[in-house]
Amino acid sequence: MRNIPIGAKATATLRVQQEHLANRFKDALLPEVFATPMMIRLMENAALNAMRPYLDPGESAVGTAVDVKHLSATPVGHQVSATAEVTGVDGKRVDFIVSARDEKGEIGKGTHQRIVIDLQSFNERLARKAK
């Protein structure tokens, strides 16, 4: 892993479809609105995008902490964009401030943490654990 600069930033975007809705994950009686787990997924993808240019071949990163608030509902068909900005790096741990917006404004915000992993070592440990 190369040095990841504080302030490195990236986004991830999606248009809210049926498979992203809260009534698909939880209570079917809920209105057709963007699900919190999908917002978190988008925030995590933005964070990974911010790190990707600094990862060496064979490296990736896994999420280890998420602390976000879902502030506003987003209906199906709207576009959501998540942004992640690096706020700290300690060894292989990278901290982010994350936010998400739709066409009407901010819908979520918080913090996220990822750890850089060596994919081969990670997969070997996972295979041993599966036995």
MITINU-934542 format. One record per residue: residue in one letter; x, y, z of N, C-alpha, C in turn. Coordinates in steps of 0.2 Angstrom, whole numbers, always signed. Each point is the difference from the previous one (the first is absolute). Layout:
{aa A	nxx X	nyy Y	nzz Z	caxx X	cayy Y	cazz Z	cxx X	cyy Y	czz Z} .
...
END
This chain:
{aa M	nxx +4	nyy -6	nzz +0	caxx -4	cayy +6	cazz +0	cxx +4	cyy +6	czz +0} .
{aa R	nxx -1	nyy +5	nzz -5	caxx +3	cayy +6	cazz +0	cxx -3	cyy +5	czz +5} .
{aa N	nxx +3	nyy +5	nzz +2	caxx -3	cayy +5	cazz +5	cxx -6	cyy +3	czz -3} .
{aa I	nxx -6	nyy -1	nzz +4	caxx -6	cayy +3	cazz -2	cxx +0	cyy +7	czz +4} .
{aa P	nxx -1	nyy +5	nzz -4	caxx +0	cayy +7	cazz +2	cxx -7	cyy +1	czz +4} .
{aa I	nxx +1	nyy +4	nzz +6	caxx -6	cayy +3	cazz +3	cxx -3	cyy +4	czz -5} .
{aa G	nxx -7	nyy +0	nzz -1	caxx -4	cayy +4	cazz -5	cxx -1	cyy -4	czz -6} .
{aa A	nxx +3	nyy -6	nzz -1	caxx -2	cayy -3	cazz -6	cxx -7	cyy -2	czz +0} .
{aa K	nxx -3	nyy +1	nzz -6	caxx -8	cayy +0	cazz +0	cxx -2	cyy -4	czz -6} .
{aa A	nxx -6	nyy -3	nzz +0	caxx -3	cayy -3	cazz -6	cxx -8	cyy -1	czz +1} .
{aa T	nxx -3	nyy -1	nzz -5	caxx -7	cayy -1	cazz +1	cxx -2	cyy -7	czz -3} .
{aa A	nxx -7	nyy -2	nzz +1	caxx -3	cayy -5	cazz -3	cxx -7	cyy +2	czz -1} .
{aa T	nxx -3	nyy -2	nzz -6	caxx -7	cayy +2	cazz -1	cxx -4	cyy -6	czz -3} .
{aa L	nxx -7	nyy +1	nzz +2	caxx -4	cayy -5	cazz -3	cxx -7	cyy +3	czz +0} .
{aa R	nxx -4	nyy -2	nzz -5	caxx -7	cayy +2	cazz +0	cxx -4	cyy -6	czz +4} .
{aa V	nxx -5	nyy +3	nzz +4	caxx -3	cayy -5	cazz +5	cxx -5	cyy -4	czz -5} .
{aa Q	nxx +0	nyy -6	nzz +1	caxx -4	cayy -5	cazz -4	cxx -4	cyy -4	czz +6} .
{aa Q	nxx -4	nyy -5	nzz -3	caxx -4	cayy -4	cazz +5	cxx +4	cyy -4	czz +5} .
{aa E	nxx +6	nyy -2	nzz -3	caxx +4	cayy -5	cazz +4	cxx +4	cyy +4	czz +6} .
{aa H	nxx -1	nyy +7	nzz +0	caxx +4	cayy +4	cazz +5	cxx -5	cyy +2	czz +5} .
{aa L	nxx -6	nyy -2	nzz +0	caxx -5	cayy +3	cazz +5	cxx -1	cyy -3	czz +6} .
{aa A	nxx -2	nyy +3	nzz +5	caxx +0	cayy -2	cazz +7	cxx -5	cyy -6	czz +1} .
{aa N	nxx -6	nyy +1	nzz -4	caxx -5	cayy -5	cazz +0	cxx +2	cyy -7	czz -3} .
{aa R	nxx +6	nyy +0	nzz -3	caxx +3	cayy -7	cazz -2	cxx +4	cyy -3	czz +5} .
{aa F	nxx +3	nyy +4	nzz +5	caxx +4	cayy -3	cazz +5	cxx -3	cyy -1	czz +7} .
{aa K	nxx -5	nyy +4	nzz +1	caxx -3	cayy +0	cazz +7	cxx -8	cyy -1	czz -1} .
{aa D	nxx -4	nyy +4	nzz +2	caxx -7	cayy -1	cazz +0	cxx -3	cyy +2	czz -6} .
{aa A	nxx -3	nyy -5	nzz -3	caxx -3	cayy +1	cazz -7	cxx -5	cyy +6	czz +0} .
{aa L	nxx -3	nyy +2	nzz +6	caxx -5	cayy +6	cazz +0	cxx +4	cyy +6	czz +0} .
{aa L	nxx +6	nyy +1	nzz +0	caxx +4	cayy +6	cazz +0	cxx -1	cyy +3	czz -7} .
{aa P	nxx +0	nyy +7	nzz +0	caxx -1	cayy +3	cazz -7	cxx +6	cyy -1	czz -4} .
{aa E	nxx +0	nyy +1	nzz -7	caxx +5	cayy -1	cazz -4	cxx +6	cyy +6	czz +0} .
{aa V	nxx +4	nyy -1	nzz +5	caxx +6	cayy +4	cazz +1	cxx +6	cyy -3	czz +1} .
{aa F	nxx +6	nyy +3	nzz -2	caxx +6	cayy -2	cazz +0	cxx +2	cyy -3	czz +7} .
{aa A	nxx +3	nyy -6	nzz +0	caxx +1	cayy -4	cazz +7	cxx +7	cyy +3	czz +3} .
{aa T	nxx +0	nyy +0	nzz +6	caxx +6	cayy +2	cazz +4	cxx +6	cyy -4	czz -2} .
{aa P	nxx -1	nyy -7	nzz +0	caxx +6	cayy -4	cazz -2	cxx +3	cyy +1	czz -7} .
{aa M	nxx -5	nyy +2	nzz -5	caxx +3	cayy +2	cazz -6	cxx +4	cyy +7	czz +0} .
{aa M	nxx -3	nyy +4	nzz +4	caxx +4	cayy +7	cazz +1	cxx +7	cyy -2	czz +2} .
{aa I	nxx +0	nyy -4	nzz +5	caxx +7	cayy -2	cazz +3	cxx +4	cyy -3	czz -5} .
{aa R	nxx -3	nyy -4	nzz -4	caxx +4	cayy -4	cazz -5	cxx +3	cyy +5	czz -5} .
{aa L	nxx -4	nyy +5	nzz -2	caxx +3	cayy +6	cazz -4	cxx +5	cyy +4	czz +3} .
{aa M	nxx +0	nyy +1	nzz +7	caxx +5	cayy +4	cazz +3	cxx +6	cyy -4	czz +0} .
{aa E	nxx +0	nyy -7	nzz +2	caxx +6	cayy -4	cazz +0	cxx +3	cyy +0	czz -7} .
{aa N	nxx -4	nyy -1	nzz -5	caxx +3	cayy +0	cazz -7	cxx +3	cyy +7	czz -1} .
{aa A	nxx -2	nyy +5	nzz +2	caxx +3	cayy +7	cazz -1	cxx +7	cyy +0	czz +4} .
{aa A	nxx +0	nyy -3	nzz +6	caxx +6	cayy +0	cazz +4	cxx +5	cyy -5	czz -4} .
{aa L	nxx -2	nyy -5	nzz -3	caxx +5	cayy -5	cazz -3	cxx +2	cyy +4	czz -6} .
{aa N	nxx -4	nyy +3	nzz -4	caxx +2	cayy +4	cazz -6	cxx +6	cyy +5	czz +2} .
{aa A	nxx -1	nyy +3	nzz +6	caxx +5	cayy +5	cazz +2	cxx +7	cyy -3	czz +2} .
{aa M	nxx +0	nyy -6	nzz +2	caxx +6	cayy -4	cazz +1	cxx +3	cyy -3	czz -6} .
{aa R	nxx -4	nyy -2	nzz -5	caxx +2	cayy -4	cazz -5	cxx +7	cyy +2	czz -3} .
{aa P	nxx +0	nyy +6	nzz -2	caxx +7	cayy +3	cazz -3	cxx +6	cyy -2	czz +4} .
{aa Y	nxx -1	nyy -1	nzz +6	caxx +6	cayy -1	cazz +5	cxx +2	cyy -7	czz +2} .
{aa L	nxx -5	nyy -4	nzz -3	caxx +1	cayy -7	cazz +2	cxx +5	cyy -4	czz -5} .
{aa D	nxx +4	nyy -4	nzz +3	caxx +5	cayy -4	cazz -5	cxx -4	cyy -6	czz -3} .
{aa P	nxx +3	nyy -3	nzz -5	caxx -3	cayy -6	cazz -3	cxx -1	cyy -5	czz +6} .
{aa G	nxx -5	nyy -3	nzz +0	caxx -1	cayy -6	cazz +5	cxx -3	cyy +3	czz +6} .
{aa E	nxx -2	nyy +6	nzz +1	caxx -2	cayy +3	cazz +6	cxx -8	cyy +3	czz -2} .
{aa S	nxx -3	nyy +0	nzz +6	caxx -7	cayy +3	cazz +0	cxx -1	cyy +2	czz +7} .
{aa A	nxx -6	nyy +2	nzz +2	caxx -2	cayy +2	cazz +6	cxx -7	cyy -2	czz +2} .
{aa V	nxx +0	nyy -2	nzz +7	caxx -7	cayy -2	cazz +2	cxx -2	cyy +5	czz +6} .
{aa G	nxx -7	nyy +1	nzz +0	caxx -3	cayy +5	cazz +5	cxx +1	cyy -4	czz +7} .
{aa T	nxx +1	nyy +5	nzz +5	caxx +1	cayy -3	cazz +7	cxx -5	cyy +4	czz +5} .
{aa A	nxx -2	nyy +6	nzz -3	caxx -4	cayy +4	cazz +5	cxx -5	cyy +5	czz -5} .
{aa V	nxx -6	nyy +0	nzz +3	caxx -4	cayy +5	cazz -4	cxx -5	cyy +3	czz +6} .
{aa D	nxx +0	nyy +7	nzz -1	caxx -4	cayy +4	cazz +5	cxx -4	cyy +5	czz -4} .
{aa V	nxx -6	nyy -1	nzz -2	caxx -3	cayy +5	cazz -5	cxx -7	cyy +1	czz +3} .
{aa K	nxx -3	nyy +5	nzz -2	caxx -7	cayy +2	cazz +1	cxx -3	cyy +1	czz -7} .
{aa H	nxx -6	nyy -3	nzz -1	caxx -4	cayy +0	cazz -6	cxx -5	cyy +6	czz +2} .
{aa L	nxx +1	nyy +6	nzz -4	caxx -4	cayy +6	cazz +2	cxx -6	cyy +1	czz -4} .
{aa S	nxx -1	nyy -3	nzz -6	caxx -5	cayy +2	cazz -4	cxx -2	cyy -6	czz -5} .
{aa A	nxx -6	nyy -1	nzz -1	caxx -2	cayy -5	cazz -5	cxx +1	cyy +2	czz -7} .
{aa T	nxx +1	nyy -5	nzz -4	caxx +1	cayy +1	cazz -7	cxx -4	cyy -5	czz -4} .
{aa P	nxx -5	nyy +3	nzz -4	caxx -4	cayy -4	cazz -4	cxx +3	cyy -4	czz -6} .
{aa V	nxx -3	nyy -5	nzz -2	caxx +2	cayy -4	cazz -6	cxx +1	cyy +5	czz -6} .
{aa G	nxx +5	nyy -1	nzz -4	caxx +1	cayy +4	cazz -6	cxx +5	cyy +5	czz +1} .
{aa H	nxx +1	nyy +2	nzz +6	caxx +5	cayy +6	cazz +2	cxx +7	cyy -3	czz +0} .
{aa Q	nxx +5	nyy +5	nzz -2	caxx +7	cayy -2	cazz +0	cxx +3	cyy +2	czz +7} .
{aa V	nxx +4	nyy -4	nzz +3	caxx +3	cayy +1	cazz +6	cxx +8	cyy +0	czz -2} .
{aa S	nxx +3	nyy +4	nzz +3	caxx +8	cayy +1	cazz +0	cxx +3	cyy +0	czz +7} .
{aa A	nxx +4	nyy -5	nzz +1	caxx +4	cayy +0	cazz +6	cxx +7	cyy +3	czz -1} .
{aa T	nxx +3	nyy +3	nzz +5	caxx +6	cayy +3	cazz +0	cxx +4	cyy -2	czz +6} .
{aa A	nxx +6	nyy -2	nzz -1	caxx +5	cayy -2	cazz +6	cxx +6	cyy +4	czz +0} .
{aa E	nxx +2	nyy +2	nzz +5	caxx +6	cayy +4	cazz +1	cxx +5	cyy -3	czz +5} .
{aa V	nxx +6	nyy -1	nzz -1	caxx +5	cayy -3	cazz +5	cxx +1	cyy +6	czz +5} .
{aa T	nxx -1	nyy -2	nzz +6	caxx +2	cayy +4	cazz +6	cxx +5	cyy -2	czz +4} .
{aa G	nxx +3	nyy -6	nzz -1	caxx +5	cayy -3	cazz +4	cxx +3	cyy -6	czz -2} .
{aa V	nxx +6	nyy -1	nzz +0	caxx +3	cayy -7	cazz -2	cxx +5	cyy -2	czz +6} .
{aa D	nxx -1	nyy -6	nzz +3	caxx +5	cayy -3	cazz +5	cxx +2	cyy -7	czz -2} .
{aa G	nxx +5	nyy +0	nzz -3	caxx +2	cayy -7	cazz -3	cxx -4	cyy -2	czz -6} .
{aa K	nxx -3	nyy -5	nzz +1	caxx -5	cayy -3	cazz -5	cxx -7	cyy +3	czz +1} .
{aa R	nxx -1	nyy +3	nzz +6	caxx -7	cayy +3	cazz +1	cxx -1	cyy +6	czz -3} .
{aa V	nxx -6	nyy +1	nzz -4	caxx -1	cayy +7	cazz -3	cxx -7	cyy +2	czz +3} .
{aa D	nxx -1	nyy +6	nzz +2	caxx -6	cayy +3	cazz +3	cxx -3	cyy +5	czz -6} .
{aa F	nxx -6	nyy +0	nzz +0	caxx -4	cayy +4	cazz -5	cxx -6	cyy +4	czz +4} .
{aa I	nxx -1	nyy +6	nzz -3	caxx -7	cayy +3	cazz +1	cxx -4	cyy -2	czz -6} .
{aa V	nxx -6	nyy -2	nzz +1	caxx -4	cayy -2	cazz -6	cxx -7	cyy +4	czz +0} .
{aa S	nxx -2	nyy +1	nzz -6	caxx -7	cayy +3	cazz -1	cxx -3	cyy -2	czz -6} .
{aa A	nxx -7	nyy +0	nzz +0	caxx -4	cayy -1	cazz -6	cxx -5	cyy +5	czz -1} .
{aa R	nxx -1	nyy +1	nzz -7	caxx -5	cayy +5	cazz -2	cxx -5	cyy -3	czz -5} .
{aa D	nxx -6	nyy +3	nzz -1	caxx -4	cayy -1	cazz -6	cxx -1	cyy +7	czz -3} .
{aa E	nxx -5	nyy +0	nzz -5	caxx -1	cayy +6	cazz -3	cxx -2	cyy +6	czz +5} .
{aa K	nxx -3	nyy -2	nzz +5	caxx -3	cayy +5	cazz +5	cxx +5	cyy +2	czz +5} .
{aa G	nxx +5	nyy -3	nzz +2	caxx +5	cayy +2	cazz +5	cxx +3	cyy -6	czz +3} .
{aa E	nxx +3	nyy +1	nzz +6	caxx +4	cayy -5	cazz +4	cxx -5	cyy -5	czz +3} .
{aa I	nxx +1	nyy -7	nzz -1	caxx -4	cayy -5	cazz +3	cxx +3	cyy -4	czz +5} .
{aa G	nxx +7	nyy +0	nzz +1	caxx +3	cayy -3	cazz +4	cxx +7	cyy +2	czz +2} .
{aa K	nxx +3	nyy -1	nzz +6	caxx +7	cayy +2	cazz +1	cxx +3	cyy -4	czz +6} .
{aa G	nxx +6	nyy +0	nzz +0	caxx +3	cayy -4	cazz +6	cxx +8	cyy -1	czz -1} .
{aa T	nxx +2	nyy -5	nzz +3	caxx +7	cayy -2	cazz -1	cxx +1	cyy -8	czz -2} .
{aa H	nxx +5	nyy -1	nzz -3	caxx +2	cayy -7	cazz -2	cxx +7	cyy -2	czz +1} .
{aa Q	nxx +2	nyy -6	nzz +1	caxx +7	cayy -2	cazz +1	cxx +1	cyy -6	czz -5} .
{aa R	nxx +5	nyy -1	nzz -3	caxx +2	cayy -5	cazz -4	cxx +7	cyy -2	czz +2} .
{aa I	nxx +2	nyy -7	nzz -1	caxx +7	cayy -3	cazz +1	cxx +2	cyy -2	czz -7} .
{aa V	nxx +6	nyy +1	nzz -2	caxx +3	cayy -2	cazz -6	cxx +2	cyy -8	czz +2} .
{aa I	nxx -1	nyy -4	nzz -5	caxx +1	cayy -7	cazz +1	cxx +4	cyy -2	czz -6} .
{aa D	nxx +4	nyy -5	nzz +1	caxx +4	cayy -4	cazz -5	cxx -5	cyy -6	czz -2} .
{aa L	nxx -3	nyy +0	nzz -6	caxx -5	cayy -5	cazz -2	cxx +2	cyy -7	czz +0} .
{aa Q	nxx +6	nyy -2	nzz -1	caxx +2	cayy -6	cazz +0	cxx +0	cyy -3	czz +7} .
{aa S	nxx +3	nyy +4	nzz +5	caxx +0	cayy -2	cazz +7	cxx -7	cyy +0	czz +3} .
{aa F	nxx -4	nyy +5	nzz -2	caxx -7	cayy +0	cazz +2	cxx -3	cyy -6	czz -2} .
{aa N	nxx +0	nyy -2	nzz -6	caxx -3	cayy -6	cazz -3	cxx +2	cyy -7	czz +3} .
{aa E	nxx +7	nyy +0	nzz +2	caxx +3	cayy -6	cazz +3	cxx -3	cyy +0	czz +7} .
{aa R	nxx +0	nyy +5	nzz +4	caxx -3	cayy +0	cazz +7	cxx -8	cyy -2	czz +0} .
{aa L	nxx -3	nyy +3	nzz -5	caxx -7	cayy -2	cazz -1	cxx -1	cyy -7	czz -1} .
{aa A	nxx +4	nyy -3	nzz -5	caxx -1	cayy -7	cazz -1	cxx +2	cyy -5	czz +6} .
{aa R	nxx +5	nyy +2	nzz +4	caxx +1	cayy -4	cazz +6	cxx -6	cyy +1	czz +5} .
{aa K	nxx -3	nyy +5	nzz +0	caxx -5	cayy +1	cazz +5	cxx -6	cyy -4	czz -2} .
{aa A	nxx -1	nyy -1	nzz -7	caxx -6	cayy -3	cazz -3	cxx +0	cyy -8	czz +2} .
{aa K	nxx +6	nyy -2	nzz +1	caxx +1	cayy -7	cazz +1	cxx -2	cyy -2	czz +7} .
END
